[in-house]
């Protein structure tokens, strides 16, 4: 009773003080709980790490014993220990990668969200995972397809976007999701009766995706910009168009720090000149917050957009209203509300364009593109480094005697840079894709090309979770009968496993340090009242054809049943605007199981086509020799070879079916 009386008096007279005391107690309990949680988490993490390292050391010892007994490491983890397999501790999984060519392995042990790995050359466990290996995949149908952009996903895989011959209209926008090893998870098209294409893709904070591009199926004018939101499994959430009566195209999109989105691109509907760059800011549900144009009396375009560490924005593109030459690379910095802070041009007396940018570890910026004013040849790729206020730090060119251009730039884990693009100076075909690695100070470390006999271009590149690189683009050397999109995985040094020399090369590239002209223009900025619509879009999930270019090149080609010596299926250049064909029927009721093609036509304009029983099996332009087309799953009896030309006069050349397999 006495205690109850004391408590009643105390709480009756000092209620405010008691509340403070209770809050103090709650705070102390919270602090103690946090300390206990941190201690428990740290202790558990250390225990998991110790267990993983112990499992790896034990497995490595067993693998060395296997090698001692058999001279080779086991090809799978199940074959290890005389067929008993590698046995990790409870809750741990092993991922084992074996390379037969070098008789080497890499082993990853994973438990919860922790991973350690070791390999046959360094048997000390390190934090991280083995590289997933390199690969190449094409994606497409009988028409033209292209993968324009790639983004790394939170599950370790990748998502790409571009345009496709599948869907509702002429070309449709598409988005596709891959797992880490290049296996396709799902793909979707977006579009209507006109042409629709994606130029940019990001993964959003909720695990979904946002794409941006242009549409002639929906909107207010000829072409409108569009932005569309998807869930993590590819379900369309919403779509918005932006534009006016002219041509408007969205080229780059980002998610902003407030959860919304921002897009840059090109507009002919608004602004000061014939075409202006624009930036449009959206809320998280696609509502337009503000938009600005930037330009002069000529033409400007924004190709790449980045949110800076101060919450503002920076774009890279080109201008022919300002600068030193006919067209200069443009970089422009904005505040968070879209106010222009500064702009810079970079170039010489001729043409320069920047297509891509990244913020650097010191708060500055790098841009990349192509230059016709500097370098070794006709057009060279370039990379330029600026400080945070737009002061030029250094610039480099990359290239040979012909066309070379950078279309993608990625900052690497070691604070260096990797560019990717198209080269006509190096490689195997008329144009090949290339990647080039630079140190932080702009020193060129290595260069690689990828491609076959026809056109191959790398349009977008990212660094993968394992430290390698994944690029996407467009190929005519591999895949179906027209341009196909593709995905190619490089290791940390830019190599592809088992890649033959006719695809993968390491050129010695000319690099220069140009004395470029930098100006600080004051462009005209407007705030247009753009038309925004919410279109009802057609969607589909196409069944695309996928192929492995490396397997195609490394698989032995069968001997021809007959090799044509009298030019039975040779079609010479017939002149302008023609379609000329020759036909051949297999004898004695046999069936054609494959054929070889050689050709020399004007790339991208004059095409050599081969039909089997009136179904097109081959459709390419450019120069290539002895490309083998396998028709064993759909054999036929009648081959028809045709050349289709455009209105421009060319020197004599042709295409030919050089041999046929039949039985």
Beta strands, then each sheet from edge to edge (+ up, - down):
strand 1: 93-99
strand 2: 104-111
strand 3: 114-119
strand 4: 122-127
strand 5: 135-140
strand 6: 146-152
strand 7: 158-164
strand 8: 172-178
strand 9: 184-191
strand 10: 196-203
strand 11: 209-215
strand 12: 224-230
strand 13: 236-243
strand 14: 248-255
strand 15: 261-267
strand 16: 276-282
strand 17: 288-295
strand 18: 300-307
strand 19: 313-319
strand 20: 328-334
strand 21: 340-347
strand 22: 352-359
strand 23: 365-371
strand 24: 380-386
strand 25: 392-399
strand 26: 404-411
strand 27: 417-423
strand 28: 432-438
strand 29: 444-450
strand 30: 456-463
strand 31: 469-475
strand 32: 484-490
strand 33: 504-505
strand 34: 510-512
strand 35: 517-519
strand 36: 524-526
strand 37: 531-533
strand 38: 538-540
strand 39: 545-547
strand 40: 562-563
strand 41: 570-572
strand 42: 579-585
strand 43: 592-600
strand 44: 607-612
strand 45: 615-620
strand 46: 623-630
strand 47: 638-644
strand 48: 654-662
sheet 1: 1+ 2- 3+ 4-
sheet 2: 30+ 31- 32+ 5- 39+
sheet 3: 6+ 7- 8+ 9- 38+
sheet 4: 10+ 11- 12+ 13- 37+
sheet 5: 14+ 15- 16+ 17- 36+
sheet 6: 18+ 19- 20+ 21- 35+
sheet 7: 22+ 23- 24+ 25- 34+
sheet 8: 26+ 27- 28+ 29- 33+
sheet 9: 40+ 48- 41+
sheet 10: 40+ 48- 43+ 46-
sheet 11: 42+ 47- 44+ 45-
end
